[in-house]
Amino acid sequence: MATLKDVAKLACVDVSTVSRALNNTSYVHPDTKARIMAAVKELSYAPNVLAQGLRQGKRHTIGVVIPRLYFTIFAEIVQGIEEEARKRGYATLICNTEDDPKIEKENLNKLRNGFIDGIIIAGTGHNNRILKDILANGLAVTQIIRKQEDTMSSVTVDYAKCGYDAVIYLAKKGCREIGLINGPMNLAPYRERYQGYHKAMTKLALRETTTSIDAQSNSLEYGYHCTFEFLKQNPNLDAIIAAVDTQGIGVLRALKECRIQVPEKMHVMSLTGYTIGSMLETSMTALEMPAREIGIQAANITIEYIEAPSEKKPSVRHLVFNSILAERESG
């Protein structure tokens, strides 16, 4: 791989002149600059932008990598991140991955080679080696919602408690056939929600009803189609727990089409409630995450790491929030 010295040698100038030409920090004669650019092209020289950024100091910019914003809790979390970052003099760059590891990898590589000081991520879990390398190179990394790595700070929720509390709540309402619409078990939030659900169902000696279809789990369509699968699988179902509000909205639509009254014939509850649930035609009972606070804390942890001297970086922190029950019309 070509270096700055190689470019300087081929262009017959010193290294400082190459640096000034490439960074436009001071005047370089046009003929000299043309020679330098020709040498850069011939050698396929690519500057280490990350190293340059670190040498030149903080950029006051944070990259935020999330699955999606549309109809998800991440919209409110990102708002909390952006508001707190702006208050402290930082800008944010938002990347949507659609939970695709390849897109996530592309975004991480672009961010790490760009002018950012840190990354806040709700990751897929498939690019942890890249994240570790980014952290080792001096950039801050904070996980939100999904804690994939103990070696990196995180801000999450007690998902197992959510799953457990939802079953207990519905059982007190008289429900005995309680289904759970979840998501990929390789992701901690879905896995831990099921663990809480399973624990409560076992304690109450109730039969479990779960299902999975081939679709994006954090979507309206997923909740909609899973509801029909549930009704085929267990005609006696009297309650449906959705992992996220988007699924819950799909559930309510499917039940309306089946002329199943909510909550008279079916209780519906979300484990990841946010603002939209309270504004539906049939408002949705939910265990609500403190989304904005999660964003604020993630921004603070990240900025604290960025601004600490290299020899005094703060220890890894794992903040875990509890959700709050919002009892509404659907449950």
C-alpha positions as CSV (number, residue, x, y, z in Angstrom):
1,M,0.0,0.0,0.0
2,A,1.4,3.4,-1.1
3,T,2.4,5.9,1.6
4,L,2.7,9.7,1.7
5,K,6.5,9.2,1.4
6,D,6.0,7.2,-1.8
7,V,3.8,10.0,-3.3
8,A,6.4,12.6,-2.3
9,K,9.3,10.6,-3.9
10,L,7.4,10.1,-7.2
11,A,6.4,13.8,-7.4
12,C,9.9,14.9,-6.4
13,V,8.7,17.0,-3.4
14,D,8.9,16.7,0.3
15,V,6.2,15.0,2.5
16,S,5.0,18.3,3.9
17,T,4.3,19.7,0.5
18,V,2.2,16.6,-0.4
19,S,0.3,17.0,2.9
20,R,-0.4,20.6,2.2
21,A,-1.6,19.9,-1.3
22,L,-3.9,17.1,-0.3
23,N,-5.4,18.9,2.7
24,N,-5.5,22.4,1.1
25,T,-4.0,23.8,4.3
26,S,-1.7,26.3,2.4
27,Y,-0.7,27.4,-1.1
28,V,1.0,24.9,-3.4
29,H,2.0,26.0,-6.9
30,P,-0.5,24.6,-9.4
31,D,2.2,22.8,-11.4
32,T,3.5,21.1,-8.2
33,K,0.0,20.2,-7.1
34,A,-0.7,18.7,-10.6
35,R,2.5,16.5,-10.2
36,I,1.4,15.4,-6.7
37,M,-2.1,14.5,-7.9
38,A,-0.7,12.5,-10.8
39,A,1.5,10.6,-8.4
40,V,-1.5,9.9,-6.1
41,K,-3.4,8.5,-9.1
42,E,-0.5,6.4,-10.4
43,L,0.2,4.9,-6.9
44,S,-3.5,4.5,-6.0
45,Y,-2.7,6.3,-2.8
46,A,-5.6,6.3,-0.3
47,P,-5.0,8.4,2.9
48,N,-5.9,7.0,6.2
49,V,-8.8,9.3,6.9
50,L,-9.4,7.9,10.4
51,A,-5.9,8.6,11.5
52,Q,-6.0,12.0,10.0
53,G,-9.2,12.8,11.9
54,L,-7.7,11.6,15.1
55,R,-4.6,13.7,14.6
56,Q,-6.6,16.8,13.7
57,G,-8.8,16.5,16.8
58,K,-12.5,16.0,17.5
59,R,-15.1,16.4,14.8
60,H,-18.0,16.8,17.2
61,T,-20.1,14.3,15.2
62,I,-21.7,11.0,16.3
63,G,-22.8,8.3,13.9
64,V,-26.1,6.6,14.9
65,V,-26.7,3.1,13.3
66,I,-30.2,1.7,13.7
67,P,-32.5,-0.9,12.0
68,R,-35.1,1.6,10.8
69,L,-37.0,4.8,11.9
70,Y,-40.4,4.2,10.3
71,F,-43.0,3.3,12.9
72,T,-40.5,2.2,15.5
73,I,-39.3,3.1,18.9
74,F,-36.0,4.1,17.3
75,A,-37.5,7.4,16.1
76,E,-38.0,8.6,19.6
77,I,-34.6,7.2,20.8
78,V,-32.8,9.0,17.9
79,Q,-34.7,12.2,18.8
80,G,-33.3,11.9,22.4
81,I,-29.8,11.3,21.0
82,E,-30.0,14.2,18.6
83,E,-31.4,16.7,21.2
84,E,-28.8,15.8,23.8
85,A,-25.9,15.8,21.3
86,R,-26.9,19.2,19.9
87,K,-27.1,20.6,23.4
88,R,-23.5,19.5,23.9
89,G,-22.2,20.8,20.6
90,Y,-22.3,17.6,18.6
91,A,-24.0,16.8,15.3
92,T,-25.5,13.3,14.4
93,L,-25.4,11.2,11.2
94,I,-28.2,8.7,11.0
95,C,-27.8,5.3,9.1
96,N,-30.7,2.9,8.6
97,T,-29.7,-0.8,8.1
98,E,-33.0,-2.6,7.8
99,D,-31.3,-5.2,10.1
100,D,-29.2,-6.3,7.1
101,P,-25.7,-7.2,8.3
102,K,-24.2,-6.3,4.9
103,I,-25.8,-2.8,4.9
104,E,-24.7,-2.4,8.5
105,K,-21.1,-3.4,7.6
106,E,-21.1,-0.8,4.8
107,N,-22.3,1.9,7.1
108,L,-19.8,1.1,9.8
109,N,-16.9,1.2,7.3
110,K,-18.1,4.5,5.9
111,L,-18.5,6.0,9.4
112,R,-15.1,4.7,10.7
113,N,-13.4,6.3,7.7
114,G,-15.3,9.5,8.0
115,F,-15.1,12.4,10.4
116,I,-16.9,11.1,13.4
117,D,-15.9,10.8,17.1
118,G,-18.2,7.9,18.1
119,I,-20.9,5.5,17.1
120,I,-24.2,4.7,18.8
121,I,-25.6,1.4,17.4
122,A,-28.5,-1.0,17.6
123,G,-26.6,-3.8,15.9
124,T,-27.4,-7.0,14.2
125,G,-24.6,-8.8,16.1
126,H,-22.9,-9.8,12.9
127,N,-20.3,-7.1,12.8
128,N,-19.0,-7.1,16.4
129,R,-15.4,-7.6,15.2
130,I,-15.6,-4.3,13.2
131,L,-17.1,-2.5,16.3
132,K,-14.2,-3.8,18.5
133,D,-11.7,-2.6,15.9
134,I,-13.4,0.8,15.8
135,L,-13.3,1.1,19.6
136,A,-9.6,0.0,19.6
137,N,-8.8,2.8,17.1
138,G,-10.0,5.4,19.6
139,L,-13.6,6.0,18.6
140,A,-16.4,5.7,21.2
141,V,-19.0,2.9,20.7
142,T,-22.2,2.7,22.6
143,Q,-24.9,0.0,22.1
144,I,-28.6,0.8,22.4
145,I,-31.6,-1.5,22.8
146,R,-29.4,-4.5,21.9
147,K,-26.4,-5.4,24.0
148,Q,-24.3,-7.7,21.8
149,E,-20.9,-7.2,23.5
150,D,-20.1,-6.9,27.2
151,T,-16.9,-5.0,26.3
152,M,-18.8,-2.0,24.9
153,S,-21.1,0.3,26.9
154,S,-24.8,-0.2,26.4
155,V,-28.2,1.3,27.2
156,T,-31.0,-1.3,27.2
157,V,-34.3,-2.4,28.9
158,D,-35.1,-5.4,31.1
159,Y,-36.8,-7.3,28.3
160,A,-37.3,-10.5,30.3
161,K,-39.2,-8.5,33.0
162,C,-41.4,-7.1,30.2
163,G,-42.4,-10.5,28.9
164,Y,-43.0,-11.8,32.4
165,D,-45.0,-8.8,33.6
166,A,-47.2,-8.8,30.4
167,V,-48.3,-12.4,31.0
168,I,-49.0,-11.8,34.7
169,Y,-51.0,-8.7,33.8
170,L,-53.1,-10.5,31.2
171,A,-53.7,-13.5,33.5
172,K,-55.1,-11.2,36.1
173,K,-57.5,-10.0,33.4
174,G,-58.7,-13.6,33.1
175,C,-56.8,-14.6,30.0
176,R,-55.6,-18.2,29.8
177,E,-54.6,-18.6,26.1
178,I,-51.9,-16.0,25.7
179,G,-49.8,-15.9,22.5
180,L,-46.5,-14.1,21.9
181,I,-45.5,-12.6,18.5
182,N,-41.8,-12.1,18.8
183,G,-38.8,-11.8,16.4
184,P,-35.4,-13.3,15.7
185,M,-34.1,-15.2,18.8
186,N,-30.5,-14.3,17.9
187,L,-31.3,-10.8,19.0
188,A,-31.2,-10.2,22.7
189,P,-34.5,-8.2,23.1
190,Y,-36.5,-10.9,21.4
191,R,-34.7,-13.8,23.1
192,E,-35.1,-12.2,26.6
193,R,-38.8,-11.3,26.0
194,Y,-39.5,-14.9,25.2
195,Q,-37.6,-16.0,28.3
196,G,-39.8,-13.8,30.5
197,Y,-43.0,-15.0,28.7
198,H,-41.9,-18.6,29.1
199,K,-41.2,-18.2,32.8
200,A,-44.6,-16.6,33.5
201,M,-46.5,-19.2,31.4
202,T,-44.7,-22.0,33.1
203,K,-45.4,-20.6,36.5
204,L,-49.1,-20.3,35.7
205,A,-49.2,-23.7,34.0
206,L,-50.5,-22.1,30.8
207,R,-50.0,-23.4,27.2
208,E,-47.7,-21.3,25.1
209,T,-48.7,-20.1,21.6
210,T,-45.9,-18.7,19.5
211,T,-45.3,-18.3,15.7
212,S,-42.8,-17.1,13.2
213,I,-43.2,-16.2,9.5
214,D,-40.7,-15.2,6.9
215,A,-40.9,-11.4,7.0
216,Q,-39.3,-8.4,8.6
217,S,-40.3,-8.9,12.2
218,N,-40.4,-5.2,13.1
219,S,-43.2,-4.4,10.8
220,L,-47.0,-3.9,10.5
221,E,-47.2,-6.8,8.0
222,Y,-45.5,-9.3,10.4
223,G,-48.0,-8.7,13.2
224,Y,-50.9,-8.8,10.7
225,H,-49.9,-12.2,9.2
226,C,-48.8,-13.7,12.5
227,T,-52.3,-13.1,13.9
228,F,-53.9,-15.2,11.2
229,E,-51.4,-18.0,11.9
230,F,-52.2,-17.7,15.6
231,L,-55.9,-18.0,15.0
232,K,-55.4,-21.2,12.9
233,Q,-53.0,-22.6,15.5
234,N,-55.1,-21.8,18.6
235,P,-58.8,-20.9,18.0
236,N,-59.2,-20.4,21.8
237,L,-56.7,-17.6,21.9
238,D,-57.9,-14.8,24.2
239,A,-54.8,-12.5,24.3
240,I,-51.9,-11.6,22.0
241,I,-48.6,-10.0,23.2
242,A,-46.7,-8.2,20.4
243,A,-43.0,-7.6,20.9
244,V,-43.2,-4.1,19.4
245,D,-46.0,-1.6,18.6
246,T,-45.7,-2.0,14.8
247,Q,-46.6,-5.7,15.2
248,G,-49.4,-4.7,17.6
249,I,-50.9,-2.4,15.0
250,G,-50.9,-5.2,12.5
251,V,-52.6,-7.5,15.1
252,L,-55.4,-4.9,15.6
253,R,-56.0,-4.7,11.9
254,A,-56.1,-8.5,11.4
255,L,-58.6,-8.8,14.3
256,K,-60.8,-6.1,12.9
257,E,-60.9,-8.0,9.6
258,C,-61.8,-11.2,11.5
259,R,-64.6,-9.3,13.4
260,I,-63.0,-10.2,16.7
261,Q,-63.7,-7.5,19.2
262,V,-60.9,-6.0,21.3
263,P,-60.8,-6.3,24.3
264,E,-64.1,-8.2,24.6
265,K,-62.9,-11.3,22.8
266,M,-59.2,-10.6,22.5
267,H,-56.7,-8.6,24.6
268,V,-53.8,-7.0,22.7
269,M,-50.6,-5.7,24.4
270,S,-47.3,-4.4,23.2
271,L,-43.9,-4.9,24.9
272,T,-42.3,-1.9,23.3
273,G,-44.8,0.9,23.6
274,Y,-44.3,4.4,22.5
275,T,-46.3,7.5,21.5
276,I,-48.2,6.1,18.6
277,G,-49.9,3.4,20.7
278,S,-52.0,6.0,22.6
279,M,-53.3,7.6,19.3
280,L,-54.8,4.5,17.6
281,E,-58.5,4.0,17.0
282,T,-58.3,1.3,19.7
283,S,-55.5,2.6,21.9
284,M,-53.0,-0.1,22.7
285,T,-52.0,-1.3,26.2
286,A,-48.3,-1.5,26.4
287,L,-45.2,-1.7,28.5
288,E,-43.6,1.6,27.5
289,M,-39.9,2.1,27.1
290,P,-38.4,5.5,28.3
291,A,-37.2,6.0,24.7
292,R,-36.1,9.6,24.9
293,E,-34.2,8.9,28.1
294,I,-32.5,6.0,26.5
295,G,-31.3,8.3,23.7
296,I,-30.2,11.0,26.1
297,Q,-28.1,8.5,28.2
298,A,-26.6,6.9,25.1
299,A,-25.5,10.4,23.9
300,N,-24.1,11.3,27.3
301,I,-22.1,8.0,27.6
302,T,-20.7,8.4,24.1
303,I,-19.7,12.1,24.6
304,E,-18.2,11.4,28.0
305,Y,-15.9,8.8,26.3
306,I,-15.0,11.1,23.4
307,E,-14.1,14.0,25.7
308,A,-12.1,12.0,28.2
309,P,-8.3,12.0,27.8
310,S,-6.9,8.9,26.0
311,E,-5.2,7.7,29.2
312,K,-8.3,8.2,31.3
313,K,-11.2,6.7,29.3
314,P,-14.3,5.8,31.4
315,S,-15.1,2.2,32.3
316,V,-17.6,0.3,30.3
317,R,-21.2,1.0,31.5
318,H,-24.4,-1.0,31.1
319,L,-27.6,0.9,31.9
320,V,-30.8,-1.1,32.1
321,F,-34.2,0.7,32.2
322,N,-37.5,-0.7,33.3
323,S,-40.6,-0.3,31.2
324,I,-43.8,1.3,32.6
325,L,-47.3,-0.2,32.1
326,A,-49.7,2.0,30.1
327,E,-53.1,0.5,30.4
328,R,-55.4,1.4,27.5
329,E,-58.4,0.2,25.5
330,S,-56.9,-2.9,23.9
331,G,-56.0,-4.7,27.2
